[in-house]
Amino acid sequence: MEAAPAPALLSVPQAEVLEDVLREQFGPLPQLAAICRLKRLPSGGYSSTEDLQLVLERRRVANAKERERVSALRRAGPQGHPGSAASRPAARHQTPGR
């Protein structure tokens, strides 16, 4: 009995990087931004000029305000927007046989 031939190796495409795929589909992506002021050091590095705890507290307050703003918008609903359910007349349901 003959031994089965070794399976041929299939070529594998290069690994895709999610960032590259998203950039191709949607264009330029948002970039990270510093949340505090930085000072350039003589060594070429950067150092924060502010107390990190104060910076983080400001971010928490800003994020809480944004969450509250979004919640208020959701509570208000889509009233008055063209094409929204609130601006269209209610559909009448017909029962079969009538």
C-alpha positions in Angstrom: 0.0 0.0 0.0 1.4 3.5 -0.9 1.6 6.3 1.6 -0.7 9.2 0.9 1.1 12.2 -0.6 1.8 15.2 1.7 -0.9 17.9 1.3 0.3 20.9 -0.7 0.9 24.0 1.3 -1.5 26.8 0.5 -0.2 30.4 0.3 -1.6 32.6 3.1 -2.4 36.2 2.4 -0.5 38.8 4.4 -2.1 39.7 7.7 -4.5 42.6 7.5 -4.3 45.4 10.0 -7.7 46.7 11.1 -6.5 50.3 11.0 -5.5 49.9 7.3 -8.8 48.3 6.4 -10.9 51.0 8.1 -8.8 53.7 6.6 -9.5 52.3 3.1 -13.2 52.2 3.8 -13.8 55.4 5.7 -10.8 57.7 5.0 -8.7 59.3 7.7 -9.3 57.9 11.2 -9.4 60.0 14.4 -6.0 60.4 16.1 -5.3 60.2 19.8 -4.9 63.6 21.5 -3.2 64.5 24.8 -5.7 65.4 27.6 -3.1 67.6 29.4 -0.5 70.1 28.5 2.9 68.7 27.8 6.3 70.3 28.1 9.2 69.1 26.0 12.2 68.1 28.0 15.8 68.7 26.9 16.2 64.9 26.5 13.5 65.0 23.7 10.8 63.4 25.9 7.6 65.1 27.2 6.5 65.8 30.8 3.0 66.8 32.0 2.8 70.4 33.3 -0.3 69.7 35.3 -1.3 67.4 38.1 -2.5 64.2 36.6 -5.3 63.8 39.2 -6.7 67.2 38.3 -6.6 66.4 34.6 -8.4 63.1 35.1 -11.0 64.8 37.3 -11.7 67.4 34.6 -12.1 64.6 32.1 -14.6 62.7 34.4 -16.7 65.9 34.8 -16.6 66.5 31.0 -17.6 62.9 30.3 -20.4 63.0 32.8 -21.8 66.2 31.2 -21.6 64.6 27.8 -23.5 61.5 29.0 -26.1 63.7 30.6 -26.5 65.7 27.3 -26.9 62.5 25.3 -29.4 61.2 27.8 -31.4 64.4 27.6 -31.5 64.1 23.8 -32.7 60.5 24.0 -35.4 61.4 26.5 -36.6 64.2 24.2 -36.9 61.7 21.3 -37.0 62.4 17.6 -40.1 64.7 17.9 -40.4 67.1 15.1 -37.6 65.6 12.9 -38.7 65.0 9.3 -39.3 61.4 8.7 -39.6 60.5 12.3 -42.5 58.4 13.6 -43.8 61.4 15.5 -44.2 63.5 12.3 -46.0 60.7 10.3 -49.7 59.9 10.7 -50.4 56.7 12.5 -51.0 53.7 10.2 -54.4 52.0 10.3 -54.4 48.3 10.8 -57.0 46.4 8.8 -58.2 43.1 10.1 -58.9 40.4 7.5 -62.5 39.9 6.5 -63.8 43.4 7.2 
